[in-house]
Amino acid sequence: MSKLRVGIIGCGGRGRAHALGYKESKDVEMVACADPKAENAKKLQEEYRVPKAYSDYREMLKKEKLDVVSICTWIRLHHEMVLDSVKAGVKAIHAEKPVAPTWGEAREMQKACDDAGIIVTYCHQRRFETRFQTARQLVRDGAIGQLTRMEAFCSNLFDWGTHWFDMLLFLNEQTPVKWVTGQIDASAPREVFGVPVENSGISFFACENGVMGMVATGEDHGGRCQIRLMGTDGLIEIGVPEGWQLRVLRAGEAGWQIPEAVKARETLNGTTLATLDIIEALKEGREPELSGRKAMMATELIFATYESSRRRARVNLPLEISDSPLLTMLESGAIGPRKPA
């Protein structure tokens, strides 16, 4: 098979992280990159010896006949760039997360890729990290008995939350969610990559296999423990990279245990492994680990939580809206910073 021609849209930190992944593959050739900031494009071009750099990604798509495109830009740009890449006839799109600022845009992007037979992935790269893969294997092996409840703590439901919703689905074998109930506080202005997010919130959901999940957010979002898995015979906690990364408390054992697997140093980072998996999926004709199908399941939970807050009611899935309830409520003044009397 001839080498796959790769182009990168967005040459900042995440663009260079994707480039590092492509550099590890013998099956690809990075032929071009694009960024409206000339210094970003030049830095990536020089660091990874990319032949051509463009200021307009559309020109790159038109001229380079790309097989694979990485989209590493701010969130509001994803929709147009994905649709333009589909029209250009690429075989695979590897985009950064979160997927899109509204549920309607996310669905339109996924449908366009599905209709064209294009692989689309979103970089929930933590699925490739040893601590999370070890946690899933421990659950599979029955180390904590039957999984009954999952909890996650992070700063917001949208940017960080997309990782943790995705991770809870990963740890629960991608089991679909039946319903979501949640609440958000947006009493002070707050944005991530140009998209407003809540100050704090909570999402509670029920999976089809009976496992309950919760994601709680805010600046004081749980400290070092980021994910907790509860089973009939024990607990698993996953923490921040510093210090312990995963520990297990089993029935009949004295104290917390740290599995040997998570004590070892990672050889390749999650983004590199994610990028390599996309290339292998293209070669093998299979669904990649970070497929758009899986990313949409996590994205749906974000917008379903916002919708539950808007309705003040439980939301059954599938989610039948097109907007972002958070953005709509902020624009209408239904929520947001309080105005002086």
Secondary structure, DSSP 4 states (H G I P E B T S, - for coil): -PPEEEEEE--SHHHHHHHHHHHT-TTEEEEEEE-SSHHHHHHHHHHHT-SEEES-HHHHHHHH--SEEEE-S-GGGHHHHHHHHHHTT-SEEEE-SS--SSHHHHHHHHHHHHHHT-EEEE--GGGGSHHHHHHHHHHHTTTTSSEEEEEEEES-TTHHHHHHHHHHHHHTTTPPEEEEEEEEE--S--EETTEE--SEEEEEEEETTS-EEEEEESSS--TTEEEEEEETTEEEEEE-SSS-SEEEEETTSSS-B--GGGGSPPSS-HHHHHHHHHHHHHHHT---TTBHHHHHHHHHHHHHHHHHHHHTS-EESSP---S-HHHHHHHHTSSSSPPP-
